[in-house]
């Protein structure tokens, strides 16, 4: 029998690591009011913190009375789930097939995932989405609510781990082909183009028209602020891009909201395939960890995979509404760290170049969040996410040829850039883009095509000193 929410809360408080208590934040005073806005990427929620825990702090303006909720959500986000039955029945029900046993394994220190090394036998912090083209009238109708048609045997993504008594669906392998790019001044950068291979498939052959897309986990910072950007703002940005006539034309993804049972604006995921954090979290619990909830009550097995019915589960649902609420609150209030080195001449020059090249058309700053009395810390904040949350055609080089709701196989949501300069100290790597192919910020820039081709070509023409300044600006974010 599952414990009551009160028992779950008490047991959680006894065992959880409190990393976000006010006394542990060691937040330095922010700079003078004249330059404060430059530093405060997340408005009043911004924290000033360096080091490996820079992405793991609560919003600076979150009251002490609410930090307990944040810490409880943190516990369920970072601690592992276990196979049922178990004495830890607040956290049992893992799998039977899954990608990870805990959220933090992919969102490492609330940060960015990475692809597997060549020859690695698993892909922790990266997953592979699967689907097939919609061919029949029934399948095309299903796109309204499902966004994709899952691969018949393996479902919407490949699970490369399993509990005892079950077999992983398969394994993920990545290999790379070198792609040289030459700047106008003669310097050469070697990009790497990934090839994705699925091996050791345990449940039959893949559909001959299978579509695959590798995805690394994105950072968790500032998500609650992105959730509070008004829909009208997103549409206004898209309209302004069209009016500017510079070849940039963002598109709002329209996705299915499971709670309201209607279409909503997509905001989260690499193709903006989820409408809000509650559904994003519940979908990740289901698809990545193999856990059911009131939003996704079915196990993540296909009809051809009988193991979900044969093996014990953690009850119905395995993730209670109470736990989902705590995790939602946690993911809403993870703070964005402040910008650094904003008065450095190279950073100032790089910021001008960023604007002149045209990067700011999609990577928008200065966005106001909506008024929300239910979430006062996130309400009416002037933020600098460097994203428009819109879909853009990024060209053939980045294409996965896999649609998702209104997103085509060449379209991706503009990734927020805030905090990107902290990636190495938080996560120990500098892998960027949806599949982690870029090993540096410059490599990420050079993969831009489609609507960003003109801006990318302008980067090619920059001098070496200008390129260094552009990267210095990005690292300041």
N, C-alpha and C positions, 0 to 999 in steps of 0.2 A: 504494500500500500504506500502511496506517495505521501510524504510529509506535508503538513499544512504550510502555507506561506510563512507563518511566523516561525515555525521550526526551521524552515529553510534559511530564513534570514539570520536566526541565531547561530545556526551551525556555520553559516558563511562567515559571520563576523568573528567567530572563534578562530577559523583557519586562514582567513584571507590575508595576503600581504598588503598592508596599507602603504602604498607608494605615493599617495597623493594628498596626505594630510597637510594642512596649512603650514605647520611647523617644519615640514620636510621640503618645502618648495624652494627655499633659498633664492627667491626671486629678487633680483637687484632693482633698485629704483630706476625707473625709466628716465630718459633724457628730458631736457627742459621742454616746456609747453610749445615753444616755437618750432621744435622739430619732432614733437611727439607723434603727430599724425603720420610722419614718414616711417616711423618704426612700427606703428601699431597695425600690422596687417589684418588682425582680427578685431579691430576696434578695441573696446574696453575689455574684451575677453583675452587679449594678448598677454602672454607671459614672456619674461626674459629669462631664458634658461638654455644652457649649452650642455653638451655631453649626451650619453646614450639614452637618457630619459627625457630629452627635450620635447618629445611628442606625447608624453604620458601624463601631463598635468591637467588639472581641471581649469576651466575658464577662470581668469583672474578675478572676475567680478561675480563668481558664483558664491552665494552666501555660505557661511559655515554650516548652517542648518541643512543645506542641500548636499554637502560634501560626503555625507554618509551614503546617500543614494548613489553618488558617483563611485564611491569605493566598493559598494556591493556589486554594482554593474561591472566594475573592473575585475572583480573576483571571478564572476561567471564568464567574462571575456577571456581571461588569461589562464585559468586553471583547466586541466584536462578533463574530458568526459570519459567514462569507462563503460565497459561492456556490461550489459544486464544479464542476470540479476547481480546486484552488488549492495553492500552495506551503505555505500554512498549513494542512496537512491535519489538525492536531489540532482545528481550529475550522471545518472546511468542511462543507457539506451544507445550508446555509440554504435554507429553502423547499421547493419552488418558490413556494408561496403562504404568507404568514406575516403576523403582526401587528407584529412587531418583530424586529430582528437581535441583540438582547441583552437580558438580564433587567433591567439597570439602566435601560433606556429606559422601562420601565413603572414599576418600583419605584425611582423617581428618588432617588438617594442612600439607597437602602434604605428609602425612605419611601413616601408615598401618591401615587397617580396622580391625574389630574384629567380632567374631560370636555373635549371640544373646545369652542372658542368657537363661538358661533352664526355660521354661514357658513364655518367651517373646512372644508378639503378632506380632512383625515385626522383620526384619533382616537388618536394616540399616547398610550399609558398608559391607554386605555380600550378594551375589546372588547365584542362583542355575542354572547351565547350564543343558539343557535338550536335549536329542537326542534319536534316535532309531538305531538299527543296520542296516547297508546297506545290503539289501537282494536281490533286483532285479538288473538286469544289469544297468538300468537307475540310480538307487540309487548309485551303485558303481562308475559309471562314474561321478556322481555329487560330489563325495568326492574330486575330483581334484580341483574344484573351491570353494566348500563349506566347506570342511574339516569334516563335520558331516552331518547327516540327521536329521533335526529338528523334534521334536515331533509334530505330525500332528495337534493337537488342540491348543497347547500352544507355539509352536515355539522353538527357540534356548535357551531361558531362561525364568524363571518364573518371571513375574512382580507382585509384591505384593502391589502396590499402584495404584490409578487411580484418574483422575480428576472428578469433579462433572458431573454426567450424565453417568458415566461408573463404572464398578465394577473391583476391582483387580482380577487378575487371580486366586490368592489363597494366602495362608500364609505359612511361613516356620517355622518349629519347629525343634529343636535339642535336643537330649537326649544323655547321655554318659554312657558308661560302663567302670568300672575301670579295668586297665591292670597293674598289678604289675611287676616291673623289679628289679632284685636284682643284685647289684654290687658284685664283687668278695670278697670285704671286709665285706659283709653282709648288707650294707645299702640298703634300699628299696625305690624306686621311684614309685609313682602311676601315670601311664599314663591314659589318658581318650580317649576311642574310641568312635567317634560320630556315632549316627544313625540319619539320615535325614528323616523327614516326611513332606509331603505337605498336607495341610488341607484346607477346605473351598473352594474347586475348583469350579469356577463359570461358566466354559465353557465346562463342560463335563468331562468324565473320561479320565485319562491318558492312553496312549498306553500300552498294557500289557508287552511290552518289553522295556519300557522307561528306559533310562540311566540318572542318576542324578549325578551332581558333584557340591559340595558347594565350593565357592571361596570368600575369603576376598580380599579387595583391597590392592595391594602392594604399597610400597613407591614410590614416584615420582622422587626421587633424582638421578642424574647422567644418566638419560635415554638418553640424547643426546650424551653422550660419548659412551654408549653401542651401539647406532645406528651407530657410526663412526668406530667401530671395523671392519677391513676388513674381507670379507668372507674368504679369503685365510687363515687368522689367525685362524678362527674357524675350518676350515678343517684340518689345521696343528695340532691344539690341539687334535682333534679327532684321527688323525693318530698317534700322539705320545702316546696317551693313549693306543691304541692298541699295539704299539710296546713295551710298558713297561710291558705288560703281567701280570698286577696286578688284572685283572678281571674288570677293568673299561674301558668302551667303549662307549664314547659319540657319539651322532648322531645329525646331523643337521636336523631340521625340514624344510620341503619344503612346502610353503603355497602359497595361491593365492593373487597376488597383483592386487587390483581392478583397480588402475590407469593404469598400464602397460598391464593389461590383460594377465599376464603370471606368471609362478611359480617363487617364490623368496625364499630366506633364511628367516626363521622365527626367530624372536628375542624376541618379547614381549608377555606377558601373561604367565600364569603358565605352559602352555605346548608349549610356543614359537609359538603361533598360528597366530601372526600378524607380517608382514614384516617390518613395519616402524611406526613412531609415528603419522604421518598424518592419516594413516588408523586405527591405534589403537584408536586414539581420536575420529574419525568419527564413528567408530563402537560402542564406548561407548556412544556417544551422541545418537545414534540410539537405541541401545539395552537397555541402562540403563535409559535414560531420555526421550526416545520416540520422538527424533528429527530427521528430514530428513536433508540430505546434498547432494552435487553433487556426492559423493561417494556412499551413501546409500539413494537413492531418495524415497524409499518406507517406509511407516509407519511400526512399528514393530508388527502389527496384522497378524494373520494367515488368510487364506481364510474363515475359519469358524467364525472368529470374525469380525462382520460388523461394530463395533463401530468406527473404524478408518475412514471409509467413511461417517459415519453418523454425527460425531461431527466436529466442526470447527478446522481448523489447522492454523498454523502460516505462511502460504505461502509456496511457492516452490522455493528454499529449505528453511527450517526453520533456519538452520545454514548456513550463507553465506560462500563463499570461503574466504572472508576477515577475518571473525571471526575464521575459521579453521586455517588460517595462523598465526594469533596471538596466538592461543592456542598451536599450534605446536611449535612456537618459545619459548613460556613460558615453555612448557614441555621439550624442548631440553636443556634449560639453567638453570634449577633448580640445585643448587650446592650441592655437597656432602660436609658435614662438616668434618673437619680434625679429624684424630685419636687423642686419648687422652691417657695419662699415658704410652707412649711407652717405657719409660726408667724404669718403675716399674719392679723389678726383677720377680714378679709373671707373669706379662704380657709377658716378654721375655721368661720365661720358658714355658708358655702356647703356645706361637708362635712356639717354637721348637716341643712341643708335637703335635700341629696341623699338622706340616709337617711330623713328624715321624709316626703319626697314618695313614697318607695318605689322609687327608682331602683336601690338596692342589691340588690333581690331578684334581678334579672337580671344587673346589673353587679356581680358578686360580687368582693369582696376577700378577703384572708386564705385562700388555698388552698395546700395543701402538695403539693409534687411527690413522686413515688414515689422510693424508693431504687433507684438504678441504678448499679451498679459500673462498667458500660461507659462511662457518661457522668458522671463524678464531679462535674464543675462544675455540672451541672443536678440532681444528686441531693439529695433531701430539702431543698428550698429552700422557705421560706415566702414566697409571692409575692402581689402585689396587681394582678392583671390587669384587674380590673373587668370580668369576663366570666364566664359560666357555660358557654360553648361549646355551649349548648343552642339548639334552635329555638324561636322564639316567633312567634305570630300578631301581626303588626304592623299589621294593618288594611288597608283598601282603599287608603288614600293611598299606601302604599309597595309595594303588591302588583305583582308582575310577571306573575302568572297563569301561572307556569311552574314545575312541580314538579321536584324533583331527589331521587331515591331517596324517602325518607319525607317530605321537606320539601314542603309544599304551595305554591301560588302566592302565598300571603299570609305565609308563614313565612320568617324569616331567623335566622341564628345571631347571638347577642349579640356585637357587635363589642367587642374589648378596648379599653379607654380609656387604658391606660398609654401615656405618651409623647404623648398627643394635643395637649398644650399646646406641643409643639415643632414642630408641623406647618408653621407659616408660616416659621420660620427655617430649617428643613430643606428644604422644598419650594417656598417662595415663594408659597403660596396657602393658603386655608382652605376647601377643598371637602371635604365629608363625605357620609356615607351611601354605599350600594352603587354609585350612579351619579353621585355628586358633585354632586347637585342643591343640597344645602345649602351656602350660602356663608359661614355662621357656625355656631358651636356652638349658638346659640339656634335658628337655623333647623332644625338637625338634631333638636333636642329637640321642636320643634313639629310635625315630621312623624310623631312617634310616635303610633300608634293601637293598636287591637286590645287586646291584653293590657296595653299601656302607656297606654291612654287615660286612666285615672284619674290616673296620675302626671302626664301631660301637662296635664290639666285643672287640677291643683294648681299647676303652673307658671304657667298663665294667670292664676291668682288671686294670684300673688305681687306684692308691691310692686316698684317699679323698683329700689330698693336691694337687695332680696332677690334679684332676678334678676341683678344685677351680682355679688352674692356667689356665687351658684351658678356663674356663668361663671368667676369667679376661681378657684373650686375646680377646675373642669374644666381650666382653663389651668395649674393647678399640677401636674397629673398628668404 
